[in-house]
Amino acid sequence: QVQLVESGGGLVQAGDSLRLSCAASIRTFSSSAVGWFRQAPGKEREFVAALNWNGGSTYYTESVKCRFTISRDNAKNTVYLQMNSLKPEDTAVYYCAATGPYYSTYQLTKTEPYTYWGQGTQVTVSS
């Protein structure tokens, strides 16, 4: 049973923008915290951005602050990652993730709190 499906990845040039989408079929999505992670070849999966269940708190890894924006549309059961001013070092497979209902903000930058994961979408940024 597919729970999270990412889309919007692709091949772009440095400086371009992309918007990733993640469609959720989780019944409790509107009360789940959501996050984006990425994994480059030969590297561990790393945190990119997170948004708590009510949208009141956002978190970003330092390297994407002021360039990436995480948002959600609970009416569409979708979370987005707007990525601007892309750099070659942003190249990776991007995964969206969601917690169970009413999860706190504790450790949302880690993988452990997330129950649901998508299959990933490739983002490649050429120089």
GUDO-766421 format. One record per residue: x, y negated, z of N, C-alpha, C, CB in turn; residue number from 1. Coordinates in nm, 3 decimals. Glycine has a CB too. Example, Ala and Ser with C-alpha at 12.3 -4.5 7.8 and 13.67 -1.06 7.14 Angstrom:
GUDO-766421
PT / n_px / n_py / n_pz / ca_px / ca_py / ca_pz / c_px / c_py / c_pz / cb_px / cb_py / cb_pz / resi
PT / 1.319 / 0.569 / 0.780 / 1.230 / 0.450 / 0.780 / 1.320 / 0.330 / 0.780 / 1.131 / 0.447 / 0.905 / 1
PT / 1.285 / 0.225 / 0.708 / 1.367 / 0.106 / 0.714 / 1.290 / -0.003 / 0.787 / 1.408 / 0.060 / 0.572 / 2
end
This chain:
GUDO-766421
PT / n_px / n_py / n_pz / ca_px / ca_py / ca_pz / c_px / c_py / c_pz / cb_px / cb_py / cb_pz / resi
PT / 0.085 / 0.119 / 0.000 / 0.000 / 0.000 / 0.000 / 0.089 / -0.124 / 0.000 / -0.096 / 0.000 / 0.123 / 1
PT / 0.083 / -0.200 / -0.111 / 0.167 / -0.319 / -0.125 / 0.114 / -0.428 / -0.036 / 0.173 / -0.365 / -0.271 / 2
PT / 0.203 / -0.491 / 0.040 / 0.161 / -0.595 / 0.134 / 0.206 / -0.733 / 0.091 / 0.215 / -0.564 / 0.270 / 3
PT / 0.330 / -0.745 / 0.040 / 0.386 / -0.872 / -0.002 / 0.447 / -0.857 / -0.141 / 0.492 / -0.923 / 0.099 / 4
PT / 0.415 / -0.949 / -0.231 / 0.468 / -0.945 / -0.366 / 0.525 / -1.082 / -0.402 / 0.358 / -0.902 / -0.468 / 5
PT / 0.656 / -1.084 / -0.426 / 0.722 / -1.209 / -0.465 / 0.718 / -1.229 / -0.616 / 0.867 / -1.210 / -0.415 / 6
PT / 0.723 / -1.354 / -0.657 / 0.733 / -1.388 / -0.799 / 0.798 / -1.524 / -0.811 / 0.593 / -1.387 / -0.867 / 7
PT / 0.837 / -1.558 / -0.933 / 0.891 / -1.691 / -0.959 / 1.041 / -1.698 / -0.976 / 0.853 / -1.779 / -0.850 / 8
PT / 1.109 / -1.586 / -0.957 / 1.254 / -1.587 / -0.976 / 1.290 / -1.599 / -1.123 / 1.315 / -1.462 / -0.917 / 9
PT / 1.419 / -1.617 / -1.148 / 1.464 / -1.626 / -1.286 / 1.605 / -1.676 / -1.296 / 1.374 / -1.715 / -1.364 / 10
PT / 1.646 / -1.705 / -1.419 / 1.780 / -1.757 / -1.447 / 1.769 / -1.906 / -1.477 / 1.846 / -1.681 / -1.567 / 11
PT / 1.840 / -1.986 / -1.399 / 1.838 / -2.131 / -1.416 / 1.980 / -2.184 / -1.412 / 1.750 / -2.198 / -1.308 / 12
PT / 1.994 / -2.311 / -1.446 / 2.124 / -2.375 / -1.438 / 2.138 / -2.452 / -1.307 / 2.146 / -2.470 / -1.557 / 13
PT / 2.259 / -2.476 / -1.269 / 2.285 / -2.554 / -1.148 / 2.214 / -2.689 / -1.157 / 2.437 / -2.573 / -1.126 / 14
PT / 2.149 / -2.727 / -1.048 / 2.075 / -2.852 / -1.045 / 1.928 / -2.837 / -1.074 / 2.135 / -2.947 / -1.142 / 15
PT / 1.889 / -2.723 / -1.129 / 1.748 / -2.698 / -1.162 / 1.668 / -2.663 / -1.037 / 1.737 / -2.586 / -1.265 / 16
PT / 1.538 / -2.649 / -1.057 / 1.448 / -2.613 / -0.949 / 1.371 / -2.486 / -0.983 / 1.351 / -2.727 / -0.920 / 17
PT / 1.329 / -2.415 / -0.879 / 1.242 / -2.299 / -0.892 / 1.147 / -2.298 / -0.774 / 1.324 / -2.165 / -0.900 / 18
PT / 1.028 / -2.243 / -0.795 / 0.937 / -2.222 / -0.684 / 0.903 / -2.075 / -0.677 / 0.808 / -2.308 / -0.699 / 19
PT / 0.941 / -2.013 / -0.566 / 0.907 / -1.874 / -0.543 / 0.771 / -1.867 / -0.473 / 1.016 / -1.804 / -0.460 / 20
PT / 0.696 / -1.765 / -0.508 / 0.567 / -1.740 / -0.444 / 0.567 / -1.601 / -0.385 / 0.450 / -1.757 / -0.544 / 21
PT / 0.490 / -1.585 / -0.281 / 0.478 / -1.454 / -0.218 / 0.330 / -1.434 / -0.183 / 0.570 / -1.442 / -0.089 / 22
PT / 0.267 / -1.344 / -0.254 / 0.125 / -1.316 / -0.233 / 0.112 / -1.202 / -0.132 / 0.053 / -1.280 / -0.366 / 23
PT / 0.030 / -1.225 / -0.031 / 0.017 / -1.128 / 0.078 / -0.120 / -1.061 / 0.076 / 0.039 / -1.196 / 0.214 / 24
PT / -0.119 / -0.932 / 0.104 / -0.245 / -0.860 / 0.119 / -0.260 / -0.811 / 0.263 / -0.253 / -0.742 / 0.021 / 25
PT / -0.201 / -0.887 / 0.354 / -0.206 / -0.855 / 0.497 / -0.329 / -0.921 / 0.557 / -0.077 / -0.902 / 0.569 / 26
PT / -0.408 / -0.843 / 0.626 / -0.533 / -0.895 / 0.682 / -0.509 / -1.010 / 0.779 / -0.610 / -0.783 / 0.753 / 27
PT / -0.398 / -1.002 / 0.854 / -0.370 / -1.103 / 0.956 / -0.272 / -1.209 / 0.907 / -0.315 / -1.036 / 1.080 / 28
PT / -0.260 / -1.226 / 0.777 / -0.157 / -1.316 / 0.723 / -0.168 / -1.456 / 0.779 / -0.166 / -1.320 / 0.573 / 29
PT / -0.288 / -1.508 / 0.792 / -0.304 / -1.648 / 0.835 / -0.253 / -1.671 / 0.976 / -0.449 / -1.688 / 0.826 / 30
PT / -0.235 / -1.567 / 1.053 / -0.183 / -1.580 / 1.188 / -0.042 / -1.521 / 1.202 / -0.277 / -1.513 / 1.287 / 31
PT / 0.022 / -1.496 / 1.088 / 0.157 / -1.441 / 1.088 / 0.260 / -1.550 / 1.060 / 0.169 / -1.328 / 0.984 / 32
PT / 0.374 / -1.540 / 1.125 / 0.489 / -1.621 / 1.084 / 0.544 / -1.563 / 0.954 / 0.599 / -1.625 / 1.196 / 33
PT / 0.599 / -1.647 / 0.871 / 0.652 / -1.601 / 0.743 / 0.795 / -1.651 / 0.726 / 0.564 / -1.650 / 0.626 / 34
PT / 0.871 / -1.577 / 0.649 / 1.009 / -1.616 / 0.627 / 1.058 / -1.575 / 0.490 / 1.098 / -1.555 / 0.733 / 35
PT / 1.165 / -1.638 / 0.446 / 1.237 / -1.601 / 0.324 / 1.380 / -1.565 / 0.362 / 1.234 / -1.717 / 0.220 / 36
PT / 1.425 / -1.456 / 0.306 / 1.562 / -1.411 / 0.322 / 1.621 / -1.388 / 0.183 / 1.569 / -1.282 / 0.409 / 37
PT / 1.753 / -1.378 / 0.175 / 1.816 / -1.349 / 0.047 / 1.936 / -1.258 / 0.067 / 1.859 / -1.479 / -0.023 / 38
PT / 1.968 / -1.186 / -0.039 / 2.082 / -1.095 / -0.033 / 2.157 / -1.102 / -0.165 / 2.036 / -0.950 / -0.004 / 39
PT / 2.281 / -1.145 / -0.156 / 2.369 / -1.150 / -0.273 / 2.445 / -1.018 / -0.285 / 2.469 / -1.269 / -0.263 / 40
PT / 2.493 / -0.984 / -0.404 / 2.565 / -0.858 / -0.421 / 2.682 / -0.846 / -0.325 / 2.615 / -0.845 / -0.563 / 41
PT / 2.690 / -0.734 / -0.256 / 2.801 / -0.709 / -0.166 / 2.793 / -0.781 / -0.033 / 2.926 / -0.746 / -0.232 / 42
PT / 2.681 / -0.850 / -0.009 / 2.666 / -0.924 / 0.116 / 2.543 / -0.876 / 0.193 / 2.655 / -1.075 / 0.088 / 43
PT / 2.540 / -0.909 / 0.319 / 2.425 / -0.873 / 0.401 / 2.308 / -0.968 / 0.373 / 2.463 / -0.877 / 0.552 / 44
PT / 2.189 / -0.920 / 0.403 / 2.072 / -1.005 / 0.389 / 2.082 / -1.121 / 0.488 / 1.941 / -0.923 / 0.412 / 45
PT / 2.053 / -1.242 / 0.442 / 2.065 / -1.358 / 0.528 / 1.937 / -1.439 / 0.530 / 2.181 / -1.445 / 0.483 / 46
PT / 1.916 / -1.507 / 0.639 / 1.800 / -1.591 / 0.659 / 1.808 / -1.715 / 0.570 / 1.786 / -1.631 / 0.806 / 47
PT / 1.693 / -1.757 / 0.516 / 1.687 / -1.879 / 0.437 / 1.594 / -1.981 / 0.502 / 1.641 / -1.847 / 0.294 / 48
PT / 1.469 / -1.941 / 0.528 / 1.370 / -2.035 / 0.582 / 1.259 / -1.957 / 0.650 / 1.313 / -2.126 / 0.470 / 49
PT / 1.194 / -2.022 / 0.746 / 1.082 / -1.960 / 0.815 / 0.981 / -2.065 / 0.856 / 1.130 / -1.880 / 0.937 / 50
PT / 0.858 / -2.020 / 0.872 / 0.747 / -2.108 / 0.908 / 0.661 / -2.031 / 1.007 / 0.665 / -2.154 / 0.783 / 51
PT / 0.632 / -2.092 / 1.121 / 0.555 / -2.018 / 1.220 / 0.409 / -2.009 / 1.176 / 0.566 / -2.085 / 1.358 / 52
PT / 0.327 / -1.937 / 1.253 / 0.195 / -1.901 / 1.205 / 0.104 / -2.021 / 1.183 / 0.131 / -1.806 / 1.302 / 53
PT / 0.119 / -2.127 / 1.262 / 0.029 / -2.241 / 1.245 / 0.092 / -2.354 / 1.165 / -0.014 / -2.292 / 1.380 / 54
PT / 0.212 / -2.328 / 1.112 / 0.277 / -2.428 / 1.029 / 0.341 / -2.541 / 1.106 / 0.181 / -2.484 / 0.936 / 55
PT / 0.344 / -2.530 / 1.237 / 0.396 / -2.639 / 1.318 / 0.548 / -2.641 / 1.331 / 0.337 / -2.633 / 1.452 / 56
PT / 0.612 / -2.531 / 1.299 / 0.757 / -2.523 / 1.314 / 0.818 / -2.461 / 1.189 / 0.794 / -2.441 / 1.440 / 57
PT / 0.921 / -2.525 / 1.139 / 0.994 / -2.474 / 1.024 / 1.141 / -2.460 / 1.059 / 0.976 / -2.565 / 0.901 / 58
PT / 1.206 / -2.366 / 0.995 / 1.347 / -2.338 / 1.020 / 1.415 / -2.315 / 0.885 / 1.364 / -2.214 / 1.114 / 59
PT / 1.537 / -2.366 / 0.875 / 1.615 / -2.349 / 0.752 / 1.759 / -2.318 / 0.788 / 1.607 / -2.476 / 0.664 / 60
PT / 1.821 / -2.235 / 0.707 / 1.964 / -2.220 / 0.722 / 2.030 / -2.348 / 0.674 / 2.016 / -2.097 / 0.644 / 61
PT / 2.144 / -2.378 / 0.730 / 2.208 / -2.508 / 0.706 / 2.232 / -2.535 / 0.558 / 2.340 / -2.515 / 0.781 / 62
PT / 2.269 / -2.434 / 0.483 / 2.309 / -2.454 / 0.344 / 2.193 / -2.493 / 0.252 / 2.374 / -2.330 / 0.293 / 63
PT / 2.069 / -2.477 / 0.298 / 1.956 / -2.510 / 0.211 / 1.874 / -2.627 / 0.263 / 1.866 / -2.389 / 0.196 / 64
PT / 1.910 / -2.680 / 0.378 / 1.837 / -2.795 / 0.432 / 1.839 / -2.910 / 0.333 / 1.897 / -2.839 / 0.567 / 65
PT / 1.726 / -2.978 / 0.321 / 1.708 / -3.092 / 0.231 / 1.701 / -3.050 / 0.083 / 1.822 / -3.191 / 0.249 / 66
PT / 1.715 / -2.921 / 0.055 / 1.701 / -2.873 / -0.084 / 1.581 / -2.778 / -0.098 / 1.830 / -2.802 / -0.129 / 67
PT / 1.557 / -2.695 / 0.003 / 1.450 / -2.595 / -0.002 / 1.338 / -2.636 / 0.093 / 1.504 / -2.455 / 0.035 / 68
PT / 1.216 / -2.600 / 0.057 / 1.099 / -2.626 / 0.142 / 1.011 / -2.502 / 0.145 / 1.020 / -2.749 / 0.092 / 69
PT / 0.980 / -2.455 / 0.264 / 0.889 / -2.343 / 0.281 / 0.750 / -2.398 / 0.313 / 0.939 / -2.245 / 0.393 / 70
PT / 0.649 / -2.337 / 0.256 / 0.512 / -2.381 / 0.282 / 0.419 / -2.261 / 0.267 / 0.470 / -2.496 / 0.187 / 71
PT / 0.295 / -2.278 / 0.308 / 0.200 / -2.169 / 0.298 / 0.062 / -2.223 / 0.264 / 0.195 / -2.088 / 0.429 / 72
PT / -0.016 / -2.141 / 0.197 / -0.155 / -2.171 / 0.167 / -0.236 / -2.052 / 0.216 / -0.179 / -2.200 / 0.012 / 73
PT / -0.291 / -2.064 / 0.334 / -0.361 / -1.950 / 0.393 / -0.488 / -1.915 / 0.317 / -0.394 / -1.979 / 0.538 / 74
PT / -0.547 / -2.013 / 0.249 / -0.666 / -1.984 / 0.169 / -0.633 / -1.890 / 0.053 / -0.727 / -2.114 / 0.115 / 75
PT / -0.509 / -1.895 / 0.009 / -0.464 / -1.809 / -0.101 / -0.377 / -1.695 / -0.052 / -0.387 / -1.890 / -0.204 / 76
PT / -0.358 / -1.686 / 0.079 / -0.270 / -1.581 / 0.135 / -0.134 / -1.582 / 0.066 / -0.336 / -1.442 / 0.122 / 77
PT / -0.077 / -1.699 / 0.052 / 0.047 / -1.713 / -0.023 / 0.145 / -1.802 / 0.052 / 0.020 / -1.769 / -0.162 / 78
PT / 0.271 / -1.765 / 0.047 / 0.378 / -1.849 / 0.101 / 0.470 / -1.885 / -0.015 / 0.457 / -1.776 / 0.216 / 79
PT / 0.523 / -2.006 / -0.010 / 0.606 / -2.058 / -0.118 / 0.745 / -2.095 / -0.067 / 0.539 / -2.179 / -0.184 / 80
PT / 0.839 / -2.096 / -0.158 / 0.971 / -2.151 / -0.132 / 1.008 / -2.238 / -0.250 / 1.079 / -2.038 / -0.108 / 81
PT / 1.000 / -2.368 / -0.230 / 1.041 / -2.463 / -0.333 / 1.191 / -2.483 / -0.321 / 0.965 / -2.599 / -0.319 / 82
PT / 1.262 / -2.457 / -0.428 / 1.408 / -2.465 / -0.427 / 1.452 / -2.570 / -0.528 / 1.472 / -2.328 / -0.459 / 83
PT / 1.512 / -2.677 / -0.479 / 1.562 / -2.785 / -0.564 / 1.715 / -2.789 / -0.561 / 1.503 / -2.921 / -0.519 / 84
PT / 1.771 / -2.857 / -0.658 / 1.916 / -2.874 / -0.665 / 1.988 / -2.741 / -0.645 / 1.963 / -2.976 / -0.560 / 85
PT / 1.947 / -2.642 / -0.719 / 2.004 / -2.509 / -0.702 / 2.152 / -2.505 / -0.735 / 1.929 / -2.409 / -0.788 / 86
PT / 2.223 / -2.421 / -0.663 / 2.367 / -2.406 / -0.679 / 2.397 / -2.260 / -0.713 / 2.442 / -2.449 / -0.550 / 87
PT / 2.511 / -2.234 / -0.777 / 2.547 / -2.095 / -0.807 / 2.549 / -2.006 / -0.683 / 2.684 / -2.090 / -0.874 / 88
PT / 2.585 / -2.062 / -0.569 / 2.589 / -1.983 / -0.445 / 2.451 / -1.947 / -0.392 / 2.665 / -2.058 / -0.339 / 89
PT / 2.346 / -2.001 / -0.453 / 2.210 / -1.961 / -0.418 / 2.168 / -1.832 / -0.490 / 2.111 / -2.074 / -0.451 / 90
PT / 2.251 / -1.784 / -0.579 / 2.220 / -1.662 / -0.652 / 2.206 / -1.544 / -0.558 / 2.328 / -1.634 / -0.757 / 91
PT / 2.092 / -1.477 / -0.565 / 2.064 / -1.364 / -0.476 / 1.926 / -1.307 / -0.510 / 2.070 / -1.408 / -0.326 / 92
PT / 1.897 / -1.195 / -0.448 / 1.759 / -1.144 / -0.448 / 1.690 / -1.206 / -0.327 / 1.754 / -0.986 / -0.443 / 93
PT / 1.577 / -1.267 / -0.350 / 1.504 / -1.335 / -0.243 / 1.386 / -1.249 / -0.200 / 1.456 / -1.474 / -0.290 / 94
PT / 1.374 / -1.234 / -0.069 / 1.269 / -1.152 / -0.009 / 1.180 / -1.238 / 0.081 / 1.329 / -1.035 / 0.070 / 95
PT / 1.050 / -1.219 / 0.072 / 0.963 / -1.281 / 0.171 / 0.928 / -1.177 / 0.276 / 0.835 / -1.340 / 0.104 / 96
PT / 0.893 / -1.225 / 0.394 / 0.864 / -1.138 / 0.506 / 0.757 / -1.202 / 0.593 / 0.991 / -1.109 / 0.588 / 97
PT / 0.684 / -1.118 / 0.666 / 0.579 / -1.168 / 0.755 / 0.578 / -1.088 / 0.885 / 0.442 / -1.161 / 0.687 / 98
PT / 0.545 / -1.156 / 0.992 / 0.538 / -1.089 / 1.122 / 0.396 / -1.037 / 1.146 / 0.580 / -1.186 / 1.235 / 99
PT / 0.377 / -0.976 / 1.259 / 0.243 / -0.942 / 1.303 / 0.171 / -1.069 / 1.346 / 0.248 / -0.840 / 1.417 / 100
PT / 0.044 / -1.056 / 1.390 / -0.034 / -1.175 / 1.424 / 0.015 / -1.246 / 1.549 / -0.178 / -1.137 / 1.443 / 101
PT / 0.010 / -1.379 / 1.542 / 0.039 / -1.468 / 1.654 / 0.176 / -1.444 / 1.715 / -0.066 / -1.452 / 1.759 / 102
PT / 0.272 / -1.415 / 1.629 / 0.409 / -1.399 / 1.678 / 0.464 / -1.536 / 1.717 / 0.500 / -1.331 / 1.571 / 103
PT / 0.545 / -1.538 / 1.821 / 0.603 / -1.665 / 1.865 / 0.711 / -1.707 / 1.767 / 0.660 / -1.653 / 2.009 / 104
PT / 0.783 / -1.811 / 1.802 / 0.890 / -1.859 / 1.716 / 1.024 / -1.794 / 1.749 / 0.903 / -2.009 / 1.727 / 105
PT / 1.023 / -1.703 / 1.845 / 1.148 / -1.642 / 1.892 / 1.216 / -1.563 / 1.781 / 1.121 / -1.550 / 2.012 / 106
PT / 1.337 / -1.600 / 1.752 / 1.423 / -1.528 / 1.659 / 1.365 / -1.514 / 1.519 / 1.453 / -1.393 / 1.714 / 107
PT / 1.294 / -1.612 / 1.472 / 1.241 / -1.606 / 1.336 / 1.351 / -1.615 / 1.231 / 1.142 / -1.717 / 1.315 / 108
PT / 1.472 / -1.650 / 1.273 / 1.585 / -1.653 / 1.180 / 1.651 / -1.516 / 1.167 / 1.687 / -1.756 / 1.224 / 109
PT / 1.603 / -1.419 / 1.240 / 1.654 / -1.283 / 1.233 / 1.554 / -1.193 / 1.160 / 1.682 / -1.227 / 1.375 / 110
PT / 1.599 / -1.077 / 1.116 / 1.510 / -0.986 / 1.043 / 1.418 / -0.907 / 1.136 / 1.593 / -0.889 / 0.959 / 111
PT / 1.458 / -0.893 / 1.261 / 1.387 / -0.803 / 1.352 / 1.239 / -0.835 / 1.373 / 1.454 / -0.804 / 1.483 / 112
PT / 1.199 / -0.963 / 1.382 / 1.057 / -0.991 / 1.410 / 0.960 / -0.957 / 1.297 / 1.042 / -1.135 / 1.445 / 113
PT / 1.014 / -0.935 / 1.177 / 0.928 / -0.922 / 1.060 / 0.885 / -0.777 / 1.037 / 1.000 / -0.974 / 0.936 / 114
PT / 0.755 / -0.760 / 1.025 / 0.698 / -0.628 / 1.005 / 0.683 / -0.593 / 0.857 / 0.564 / -0.618 / 1.074 / 115
PT / 0.653 / -0.694 / 0.778 / 0.622 / -0.672 / 0.636 / 0.728 / -0.739 / 0.550 / 0.481 / -0.726 / 0.601 / 116
PT / 0.767 / -0.669 / 0.443 / 0.868 / -0.720 / 0.351 / 0.823 / -0.698 / 0.207 / 1.005 / -0.651 / 0.376 / 117
PT / 0.858 / -0.795 / 0.121 / 0.834 / -0.778 / -0.020 / 0.947 / -0.701 / -0.086 / 0.816 / -0.913 / -0.088 / 118
PT / 0.933 / -0.680 / -0.215 / 1.033 / -0.601 / -0.289 / 1.147 / -0.687 / -0.341 / 0.967 / -0.529 / -0.405 / 119
PT / 1.131 / -0.819 / -0.337 / 1.237 / -0.910 / -0.378 / 1.221 / -0.962 / -0.519 / 1.369 / -0.843 / -0.364 / 120
PT / 1.274 / -1.080 / -0.543 / 1.276 / -1.139 / -0.677 / 1.415 / -1.200 / -0.699 / 1.162 / -1.247 / -0.693 / 121
PT / 1.470 / -1.177 / -0.816 / 1.607 / -1.220 / -0.846 / 1.610 / -1.367 / -0.884 / 1.666 / -1.134 / -0.959 / 122
PT / 1.702 / -1.439 / -0.823 / 1.730 / -1.577 / -0.860 / 1.877 / -1.585 / -0.900 / 1.698 / -1.677 / -0.743 / 123
PT / 1.902 / -1.630 / -1.021 / 2.038 / -1.643 / -1.071 / 2.060 / -1.787 / -1.115 / 2.066 / -1.544 / -1.188 / 124
PT / 2.163 / -1.850 / -1.060 / 2.194 / -1.988 / -1.092 / 2.330 / -1.992 / -1.161 / 2.192 / -2.078 / -0.964 / 125
PT / 2.330 / -2.037 / -1.284 / 2.455 / -2.044 / -1.359 / 2.518 / -2.183 / -1.343 / 2.432 / -2.013 / -1.508 / 126
PT / 2.649 / -2.185 / -1.351 / 2.720 / -2.313 / -1.333 / 2.736 / -2.387 / -1.465 / 2.858 / -2.289 / -1.270 / 127
end
